[in-house]
């Protein structure tokens, strides 16, 4: 039962934080970046956590809270897909390509950077 509570608590916190960022209107040269910000931050945090949790043998219940609950509800593929679809509908094809490249590339880069930082943290703790 505690696992369910931790998962749900992490999900609520992640969803509330995502809501506060995604519902703001952050654009750069017409490209909506609020979802990008959420995805990059979430991937970076998940990258750190994935390495630190493994290195420190962190209990599964904390993984449920942070990785599955918080990061799972904080990051948002559906909003990314909707924003991309809206750009397609408005015939802004160069922004479609930029949005896809930015979300996928920067999110992956953030995850890898987070894992590298997680390795440094884990080495210092162990």
C-alpha positions in Angstrom: 0.0 0.0 0.0 2.9 2.4 0.8 4.2 2.0 -2.8 0.8 3.1 -4.2 0.8 6.1 -1.9 4.3 7.1 -2.9 3.6 6.6 -6.6 0.4 8.7 -6.4 2.1 11.4 -4.3 4.9 11.7 -6.8 2.5 11.8 -9.7 0.4 14.6 -8.1 3.5 16.7 -7.4 4.8 16.2 -10.9 1.4 16.9 -12.5 0.9 20.1 -10.5 4.4 21.4 -11.4 3.9 20.5 -15.0 0.6 22.3 -15.1 2.2 25.5 -13.7 4.9 25.5 -16.4 2.9 24.1 -19.4 0.0 26.6 -18.9 2.4 29.5 -19.2 2.9 30.9 -22.6 6.6 30.6 -23.2 7.6 31.0 -26.9 10.9 31.8 -28.7 10.4 33.0 -32.2 7.0 31.5 -32.4 8.1 28.1 -31.1 6.2 27.0 -27.9 8.9 26.0 -25.4 7.0 25.4 -22.2 6.6 21.7 -22.9 10.2 21.6 -24.1 11.3 23.1 -20.7 9.3 20.5 -18.8 10.6 17.6 -20.9 14.3 18.6 -20.7 14.2 19.3 -16.9 12.4 16.0 -16.3 14.8 14.0 -18.4 17.8 15.6 -16.7 16.4 14.8 -13.3 15.5 11.3 -14.3 19.1 10.8 -15.7 20.6 11.8 -12.4 18.2 9.7 -10.4 18.6 6.6 -12.5 22.3 6.5 -11.9 22.3 7.5 -8.3 19.4 5.1 -7.5 21.3 2.2 -9.1 24.6 3.1 -7.5 23.2 3.5 -4.0 20.8 0.7 -4.4 17.9 2.9 -3.5 14.7 1.1 -2.5 12.1 0.6 -5.2 9.5 2.6 -3.4 11.6 5.8 -3.9 11.9 4.9 -7.6 8.1 4.6 -7.8 7.8 8.0 -6.1 10.4 9.9 -8.2 11.0 8.1 -11.5 7.6 6.7 -12.2 5.4 9.1 -10.2 7.0 12.5 -10.4 9.0 12.3 -13.6 6.3 10.3 -15.3 3.7 12.9 -14.7 6.0 15.9 -15.0 7.2 15.2 -18.5 4.6 15.1 -21.2 4.7 13.4 -24.6 1.1 14.1 -25.2 1.5 17.8 -24.9 4.5 17.7 -27.2 2.5 15.8 -29.8 -0.4 18.3 -29.5 1.9 21.3 -29.9 3.5 19.7 -32.9 0.1 18.9 -34.4 -1.0 22.5 -33.8 2.0 23.8 -35.6 1.2 21.4 -38.6 -2.4 22.7 -38.6 -1.1 26.3 -38.9 1.3 25.3 -41.7 4.4 26.3 -39.7 6.5 23.4 -40.9 9.9 24.8 -40.1 8.7 25.1 -36.5 7.4 21.5 -36.6 10.8 20.2 -37.5 12.5 22.5 -34.9 10.0 21.4 -32.2 10.6 17.7 -32.9 14.4 18.1 -33.0 14.5 20.3 -29.9 12.2 18.1 -27.8 13.8 14.8 -28.7 17.4 16.0 -29.0 17.5 18.2 -25.9 15.6 15.7 -23.8 18.0 13.0 -24.7 20.9 15.3 -24.2 19.5 16.3 -20.8 19.1 12.6 -19.8 22.6 11.8 -20.8 24.0 14.9 -19.0 22.0 13.9 -15.9 23.4 10.4 -16.0 26.9 11.8 -16.2 26.3 14.1 -13.3 24.7 11.2 -11.4 27.8 9.1 -11.9 29.9 11.9 -10.4 27.5 12.2 -7.4 27.4 8.4 -7.0 31.2 8.2 -7.0 31.5 10.8 -4.4 28.9 9.3 -2.1 30.3 5.8 -2.4 
